[in-house]
Amino acid sequence: MAPSVKKESILVVDDSPHTLEVLQRNLTSKGYSVFTAASVSEAIRILETTTVDLVITDLKMPRVSGIDLIRHVRENYKETEVMTITGYPSIEGAVKAIKTGAEEYLTKPFTDEELFSAVRRTLDKLHMRRLGEAQLQKIPSAPYGLIGESEVMHKVFSSVTKTASTSATVLISGESGTGKELVARAIHYSSSRASATFVPVNCGGIPEGLLESELFGHVKGAFTGATESRAGFFQTADGGTIFLDEISDTSLSMQTKLLRVLEDKEVYMVGATRSRKVDVRIIAATNKDLASLVRKGVFREDLFFRLHVLTITMPPLRERGDDILLLAHYFATKFAGEFGKPTLQFSDNALQVLRNYHWPGNVRELENVVQRLVVMTDEDFIEVSDLPSLMRFSALRETGLNRTLAEVEAEYIRNVLASVKGNKTKAAEILEIDRKTLREKLKKIPGLSSS
């Protein structure tokens, strides 16, 4: 029998019995465990005896206000998130609620979908904060630099283990920056060849005229300037592994020579009349679709089949889920140690931006971003405003494409205001608009418009 999943718990606080009843019914229908309280004092008693993931509170209530409850929760229950609802919207109220610690601000009346979306976003933030704190407590080990707990990375780890037990040729595919060389190193150092040399070669980084000499070596007098014989990368890797990165960038002529090495296990040094036997395992990598290049006639089909014995596909970072946060904390700790600085901590909003960003440069881009933050940031706590401007547009981005442009813009403006604690001048700078334009936009956003 599958293990039961703990329901996320929500405490709704409102002095209106009707509101309590409606919210309890609607949230319960979505599978949440819901508690209700008609006053702040009653809510505090519940919090003292019950674990609550999210508090939804009205702002205007008799005797003690919702703002006071938000402050109480923030000071005493760091494992609990807060969002507010109110029937008396004003920009001052919204800013005060956000500055005090509320993550979301809804104005009555609101639709069920607006409620469910706000609740889900807030609970997702809580999940990220808990995950981040857990990762800070236990920074993962990084055998050969490979880090990940996602399902797709577990498949990669399994493939590394299986391929390391053989000497067959391996083809690693994946976008640039996904860690193809790290996988190649993991295979080599997990294999029986680990005591021998691992030689990485960037085929696209060596001019075509020099690539043959670099790979296979040359004899004295083979060409102008060849004043002595020199071994190539294949001879250097004898007994070990050669990693041919971006093999798709090689010419058809070079592909023919590589095919001969794969078939005969021997190389011809430039200018030599006899071949030399080599015992080398070949691991190749590409960020292109080799099968497509074969169909276009720019990659040899016979070489493709020779390389396509064992294959590993590296997933792009955007498909690795919470691995993004795991890697961010790992790099933050790594570079803090290297530069003698405190380890950076990320705000909930900053974590969500990192999690939602599409990372076209993959792990390499994330590493560079964190390194830049460690070097350039004076504080050791990273807010959304500290991140590169391009990344801020992914703050709290929903994956669905069924929202209007106005809804997306309103959400982003809310998040920018929250990230700068309500400072409209700073918000306008981030948005790259003037304060007058910002004021006009705020008038159209529920909960942030003037009363």
C-alpha positions in Angstrom: 0.0 0.0 0.0 1.3 3.5 -0.9 2.3 5.7 2.1 -0.1 8.4 3.0 0.8 11.9 2.1 0.5 14.5 4.9 -2.1 17.1 4.1 -1.0 20.7 4.1 -2.7 22.6 7.0 -4.2 26.0 6.7 -5.6 28.3 9.5 -8.2 30.8 8.3 -8.7 33.8 10.6 -11.7 36.2 10.0 -14.4 37.7 12.2 -17.0 36.9 9.5 -18.6 33.5 10.1 -19.8 33.4 6.4 -16.2 34.0 5.2 -14.9 31.3 7.5 -17.5 28.8 6.3 -16.9 29.5 2.6 -13.1 29.4 2.8 -13.1 26.2 4.9 -15.4 24.5 2.4 -13.5 25.6 -0.7 -10.0 24.8 0.7 -11.1 21.5 2.1 -12.4 20.5 -1.3 -8.8 21.0 -2.6 -7.5 18.5 0.0 -6.2 20.9 2.6 -6.6 20.4 6.3 -8.4 23.6 7.4 -8.8 25.2 10.9 -10.8 28.3 11.5 -10.6 31.1 14.1 -12.9 34.1 14.6 -10.2 36.3 16.3 -6.5 36.7 16.6 -6.5 35.5 20.2 -8.2 32.3 19.1 -5.8 31.9 16.2 -2.8 32.2 18.6 -4.2 29.4 20.8 -4.6 27.2 17.8 -1.0 27.9 16.6 0.3 27.0 20.1 -1.1 23.5 19.9 -1.3 22.7 16.1 1.3 22.7 13.3 0.1 25.0 10.6 1.6 25.5 7.2 -0.3 28.6 6.2 -2.3 31.3 8.0 -4.8 33.2 5.9 -5.9 36.3 7.9 -8.3 39.2 7.5 -6.6 42.5 8.2 -9.4 44.5 9.9 -10.7 42.7 13.0 -11.9 43.8 16.4 -9.4 44.4 19.2 -6.3 42.9 17.6 -5.7 43.3 13.9 -4.4 40.9 11.2 -1.2 42.9 11.0 -0.5 42.0 14.6 -1.1 38.3 13.8 1.2 38.5 10.8 4.0 39.9 13.1 3.3 37.3 15.7 3.6 34.5 13.2 6.8 35.9 11.7 8.4 36.2 15.1 7.4 32.8 16.5 6.7 30.4 13.6 9.3 30.4 10.9 7.8 27.2 9.5 4.5 28.9 8.8 3.6 31.2 5.9 1.0 34.0 5.9 -1.3 35.6 3.4 -3.9 38.3 3.9 -7.5 39.0 2.7 -9.4 42.2 3.2 -12.5 44.0 2.2 -10.9 47.4 2.6 -8.1 47.5 0.0 -5.5 50.2 -0.1 -1.9 50.4 -1.2 -0.8 51.4 2.3 -2.5 48.3 3.7 -0.9 46.1 1.1 2.6 47.5 1.6 2.3 47.3 5.4 1.1 43.7 5.2 3.9 42.7 2.8 6.5 44.6 4.9 5.3 42.8 8.0 5.6 39.4 6.4 2.6 38.5 4.3 3.4 36.7 1.1 0.1 37.3 -0.7 -2.6 40.0 -0.5 -6.2 39.3 -1.8 -9.0 41.7 -1.8 -12.7 40.7 -1.3 -14.5 39.7 -3.4 -12.1 37.2 -5.0 -12.7 34.2 -7.2 -12.1 30.6 -6.1 -9.3 30.4 -8.7 -7.6 33.6 -7.3 -7.7 32.0 -3.8 -6.4 28.6 -4.9 -3.6 30.2 -7.0 -2.5 32.5 -4.1 -2.6 29.6 -1.6 -0.5 27.4 -4.0 2.1 30.0 -4.6 2.5 30.7 -0.9 2.8 27.0 0.0 5.3 26.5 -2.8 7.4 29.3 -1.2 7.3 27.5 2.1 8.3 24.3 0.4 11.3 26.0 -1.2 12.4 27.6 2.1 12.2 24.3 3.9 14.2 22.6 1.1 16.8 25.4 1.2 17.2 25.1 4.9 17.6 21.3 4.7 20.2 21.7 2.0 22.2 24.2 4.1 22.2 21.7 6.9 23.4 18.9 4.6 25.4 20.1 1.6 25.6 17.0 -0.7 28.8 15.3 -1.5 29.8 15.8 -5.1 31.6 12.7 -6.5 33.3 13.8 -9.6 31.3 17.1 -9.3 28.0 15.4 -10.1 25.1 16.7 -7.8 21.4 15.9 -8.1 18.5 14.2 -6.4 16.0 14.4 -9.2 14.7 11.3 -11.0 16.4 12.3 -14.2 19.8 12.6 -12.5 19.3 9.2 -10.7 19.0 7.7 -14.2 22.3 9.4 -15.2 24.0 8.0 -12.1 22.7 4.5 -12.9 24.0 4.8 -16.5 27.4 5.9 -15.2 27.7 2.9 -13.0 26.6 0.5 -15.8 28.9 2.0 -18.4 31.9 2.2 -16.1 31.9 -1.6 -15.8 32.7 -2.0 -19.6 35.2 -0.6 -22.0 32.7 0.1 -24.8 32.5 3.5 -26.5 30.1 6.0 -24.9 28.2 8.9 -26.5 27.0 11.6 -24.1 24.5 14.1 -25.5 23.0 17.2 -24.0 22.9 21.0 -24.2 26.0 23.0 -23.5 26.7 23.5 -19.8 24.8 20.4 -18.6 27.9 18.6 -17.3 28.9 16.1 -20.1 32.6 16.2 -19.2 31.8 15.6 -15.5 29.9 12.4 -16.6 32.8 11.3 -18.7 35.2 11.8 -15.8 32.8 9.9 -13.5 32.8 7.0 -15.9 36.6 6.9 -16.2 37.3 7.2 -12.5 34.7 4.6 -11.7 36.2 2.1 -14.2 39.2 -0.2 -14.2 41.1 2.5 -16.1 40.9 5.0 -13.2 44.7 4.8 -12.5 45.5 5.7 -16.1 45.1 9.1 -17.8 41.9 10.9 -18.6 42.4 13.2 -21.6 39.7 15.8 -22.4 39.8 17.2 -26.0 37.6 20.1 -27.2 37.3 19.2 -30.9 35.6 22.5 -31.7 38.3 24.5 -30.0 41.2 23.2 -32.1 41.7 24.6 -35.6 41.1 21.9 -38.3 44.6 22.1 -39.6 46.0 21.3 -36.1 43.5 18.8 -34.9 45.0 15.7 -36.6 48.5 16.5 -35.2 47.0 17.2 -31.7 45.0 13.9 -31.7 47.5 11.5 -33.3 50.9 13.3 -32.9 53.5 13.8 -35.6 57.0 12.7 -36.5 60.0 15.0 -36.9 59.9 16.8 -40.3 56.3 16.0 -41.0 55.6 19.6 -41.7 57.2 23.0 -41.4 58.0 23.6 -37.7 57.9 19.9 -36.7 61.5 20.0 -35.3 60.9 16.9 -33.2 58.4 14.0 -32.9 55.6 14.5 -30.5 52.9 12.2 -29.2 49.3 13.1 -29.6 46.3 12.9 -27.2 45.5 9.3 -28.1 49.0 8.2 -27.2 48.8 10.2 -24.0 45.6 8.5 -23.1 47.0 5.0 -23.8 45.5 2.6 -21.2 43.0 5.3 -20.1 40.2 7.3 -21.6 40.0 10.1 -24.2 37.0 12.4 -24.1 36.2 13.9 -27.5 33.9 16.9 -26.7 31.7 18.4 -29.4 32.7 15.6 -31.9 30.0 17.0 -34.2 32.3 19.9 -35.0 34.9 17.7 -36.7 35.2 17.6 -40.5 34.3 14.5 -42.6 38.0 13.9 -43.3 38.7 13.9 -39.5 35.7 11.6 -38.9 37.2 9.1 -41.3 40.5 9.0 -39.3 38.6 8.7 -36.0 36.6 5.8 -37.5 39.8 4.0 -38.2 40.9 4.4 -34.6 37.6 3.0 -33.4 37.8 0.0 -35.8 41.5 -0.9 -35.7 42.6 0.5 -32.3 45.6 2.1 -33.9 46.7 5.6 -34.9 48.9 7.1 -37.7 51.1 9.9 -36.5 51.2 12.7 -39.1 54.2 11.9 -41.4 54.5 8.3 -40.2 54.5 5.3 -42.4 53.4 2.8 -39.8 50.5 2.8 -37.4 50.7 2.5 -33.6 48.4 0.4 -31.5 46.6 2.2 -28.6 44.4 0.9 -25.9 42.1 3.8 -25.3 38.5 4.0 -24.3 36.7 6.7 -26.3 33.9 8.8 -24.8 32.4 11.3 -27.1 30.0 14.2 -26.5 27.8 16.5 -28.5 25.2 19.2 -28.0 23.8 18.5 -31.4 21.5 15.8 -32.9 24.0 13.5 -34.6 21.3 11.5 -36.3 20.0 14.7 -38.0 23.6 15.6 -39.1 23.9 12.2 -40.6 20.7 12.8 -42.7 22.2 16.1 -43.8 25.4 14.4 -44.9 27.7 16.3 -42.6 28.4 13.4 -40.2 29.5 10.0 -41.2 26.8 7.3 -40.6 29.3 4.6 -39.9 31.1 6.7 -37.3 27.7 7.5 -35.8 26.9 3.9 -35.3 30.4 3.2 -33.9 29.9 5.9 -31.3 26.3 5.1 -30.6 27.1 1.9 -28.6 26.3 3.2 -25.1 24.4 6.5 -24.7 23.8 8.9 -21.9 21.6 11.9 -22.2 22.2 14.8 -19.9 19.0 16.6 -18.9 18.8 20.4 -19.1 18.8 22.2 -15.8 15.3 23.5 -16.3 14.0 19.9 -16.2 15.8 19.0 -12.9 13.3 20.6 -10.5 14.7 21.2 -7.0 18.2 20.2 -8.1 18.5 23.9 -9.1 18.2 24.9 -5.4 20.6 22.1 -4.4 23.2 23.3 -6.8 22.7 26.9 -5.8 23.5 26.1 -2.2 26.4 23.9 -3.2 28.0 26.6 -5.3 27.3 29.2 -2.6 29.2 27.1 -0.1 32.0 26.3 -2.5 32.7 29.8 -3.5 32.3 31.2 0.0 35.1 28.9 1.0 37.3 29.8 -1.9 36.9 33.6 -1.4 36.8 33.5 2.4 33.3 35.0 2.6 30.1 33.9 4.5 27.9 31.4 2.8 25.1 33.2 0.9 21.5 32.6 2.0 18.7 33.1 -0.4 15.3 34.7 0.3 12.1 32.7 -0.5 11.4 34.9 -3.5 15.0 34.6 -4.8 14.8 30.8 -4.5 11.6 30.8 -6.5 13.2 33.0 -9.2 16.1 30.5 -9.4 13.7 27.6 -9.5 11.5 29.1 -12.3 14.3 30.6 -14.5 14.8 28.6 -17.8 18.6 28.4 -17.5 19.7 28.4 -21.2 23.3 28.0 -20.0 22.3 25.2 -17.7 24.6 24.3 -14.7 27.5 26.3 -16.0 25.3 29.4 -16.0 24.0 28.8 -12.5 27.6 28.3 -11.2 28.6 31.6 -12.8 25.6 33.5 -11.4 26.3 32.2 -7.8 30.0 32.9 -8.1 29.2 36.5 -9.2 26.9 36.9 -6.3 29.5 35.7 -3.8 32.1 38.1 -5.2 30.0 41.2 -5.8 27.4 41.1 -3.1 28.2 42.9 0.2 25.4 41.2 2.2 25.2 37.5 2.8 21.4 37.4 2.2 20.3 37.4 -1.4 17.0 39.1 -2.4 15.4 39.1 -5.8 16.8 42.6 -6.5 20.4 41.1 -6.2 19.8 38.7 -9.0 20.6 39.5 -12.7 17.8 41.6 -14.1 16.9 39.1 -16.8 16.1 36.5 -14.1 13.7 38.7 -12.1 11.0 38.3 -14.7 10.6 34.6 -13.7 9.7 35.5 -10.1 6.7 33.5 -9.0 6.0 32.6 -12.7 3.2 30.1 -13.1 3.8 27.3 -15.7 0.4 27.7 -17.2 -0.2 29.8 -20.3 -3.8 30.6 -19.6 -3.3 33.9 -17.9 -3.8 37.3 -19.5 -1.0 39.8 -20.1 -2.5 42.1 -17.5 -2.5 39.3 -14.9 1.1 38.4 -15.5 2.1 42.1 -15.3 0.1 42.6 -12.1 1.7 39.6 -10.5 5.2 40.8 -11.4 4.6 44.3 -10.1 3.4 42.8 -6.8 6.5 40.7 -6.5 8.9 43.6 -7.4 7.2 45.8 -4.7 7.5 43.0 -2.2 11.2 42.4 -3.0 12.0 46.1 -2.3 9.6 46.2 0.7 7.2 48.6 -0.9 9.8 51.2 -2.1 8.1 52.5 -5.3 11.2 54.4 -6.5 13.3 51.2 -6.4 10.4 49.2 -7.9 10.2 51.7 -10.8 13.9 51.4 -11.4 13.7 47.6 -11.6 10.7 47.8 -13.9 12.5 50.5 -16.0 9.5 52.9 -15.9 9.0 56.2 -14.1 7.1 56.6 -10.9 4.1 58.2 -12.6 3.7 55.2 -14.9 4.0 52.9 -11.9 1.3 54.8 -10.0 -1.1 54.4 -13.0 -0.4 50.7 -13.2 -1.0 50.3 -9.4 -4.4 51.9 -9.7 -5.5 49.0 -11.9 -4.2 46.2 -9.7 -6.6 44.9 -7.0 -5.2 45.3 -3.5 -2.6 47.9 -4.6 -4.9 50.6 -5.9 -5.6 53.6 -3.8 -8.7 53.6 -1.6 
